Amino acid sequence: MEEKHSLIEWEEKYILGIPLIDRQNRDFIQVLNKLFLVSIAVREIVEQDFIKAANEAITCVRYNFWNEEKLMFLTEFSEHPVHKKEHESIIYNFLNFIDCYIHGNHEESSEFVKFIKSRILSHITVMDRIFAEFILEMIKNGKR
């Protein structure tokens, strides 16, 4: 039986209670796992497969962040600017890595995926949780 590697296992602690954000976070974790598998098998695949997986991950995270920011704007979430800066930082790191990879630096691909994993899980469990609690409190109090 072939062992399947996964960087992140979806856990209940990542559920924020906002179905749209939870679904997108779960989807992003699946894409990040795919990127990780490609990164550790980089010698066995062509460079384009890694770039394709990285682009899929960045597309997924951008869509997720766009939706979060839209909800933050609509709900007048006071921490929106700080949260948005964190989104921009994650995207910048991602794009910078992809650029380095395209220009021949393949040495750190699996380490980068682990770094992004850490950033994303921290983001979900800290910053997204604060936002989710804000939204759920609004719903509980009948606002918006």
N, C-alpha and C positions, 0 to 999 in steps of 0.2 A: 504494500500500500504506500502510495506516494504521500509524503508529509507536505501539507500546505502551510506556507508561512504567511503570517499576518502581522502587520505592525500594530494595528489597533483593533481591539475587539470592542464592539458597541456594548456599552453598559448602561444600565438604568440611570446611573448618576449623571449621564450626559443629557437626559431628557429634561427640558426646560419647561414644558407645559404649553408651549406655543407650537401647534402642529406644523405650521409652515417652516418655522426655524428648525424644529426637531427633525423634520423630514430632510431638509437641506443639509443639516449637520451630518445626519446619518449617510446621506448620499456622498457628501464630501469625504467622509471617513472611508467609504468604499473606494472612491477614486484615489485617495491617498494610499490605501493598501495596494491598489493596482500599480501605482507609481513606485512604491517600495519594491514590489516583486520585480518590476522591470529594472529598477536600479541595482538590485543584487545579482541580476542575471545579465548585466550589461555586456559581458564578454560573449554571450551566446546569442545576442540579438543585434540587429542593426541599430545604429544611432537614431534613425528616424522613429523607431518604436518608442524610445525613451522620450524624445521630443514630443511625440504625439500624446503620450501619457501625461507629460508635464503640462502641455497646453490644455488638455482636458481638465486637469486639476485646477489650473488658473482660471479657466472659464467657469468652473463650478464654484470656486470660492468668490469670484467677482459677482456672480449672480446672487449667491447667498448674502454677501455683504451689501449689495445694492438693495435687496429686499429688507434687510435689517435696518439700513439707513433710512429707507422710505418710511418704515414703521416708526422709527425714532422721530423723524420729522413730523409725521402726522400726529403723534402723541405728545409732541413737544417735550421729549425726554431731555432733561437738563444735562445729562452726560454725553449727549450726541457728539459734540466736537471731540471729546477725548476718545470715545469709542471709534469714531471715524478715523482719527489719527492712527489708532492701532490697526484698523483695516488697511490703511495706506501703507503702513510699515510692513505688514505681512505680505501684501502684494508686491511692494518694492523688493523685499528679500527674494520672493519667488521669481520675479522677472529678472533680477540680477543673476540669480543662479542659472536660469535658463540661458541667458546671454553667455555666461561663462562656459556652460556646457556646449553650446553651439560653437563657441570659439576654441574648443578642444580640451577644456579642463573637465575630464571625466572622473578624476580621482576621488572626488568627494561626493558623488551622487547619492550613495546610500546614507552617508552622514547628513547630507542636507535634508533628505526626506525625514530622517529622525528628528532633526532640528525643527522642521515645519510641523511634524507631529506634536512636538512639545509645545510650540507656539499656538497651534490650533486648539489642542486640548485645554491649555491654560485659558485661552480666549473663551472657549465654550463654558468651562466650569467656573470662571470668574466674571468676566465682562458680560457675556451673554446671559448668565444667570441673574446678574443685577438688573439687566434690561427686562428679562422675562418676569422677574418679581414685580417690577414697576407695572408692566402690562397686566399681569394677573391681578394686581391690586386695583388698577383702574377698572377692570371688568367686575371685580367683586363689589366695588363701590358704585357701579352703574354709570361710570363716566365713559363717554364716547361710545 
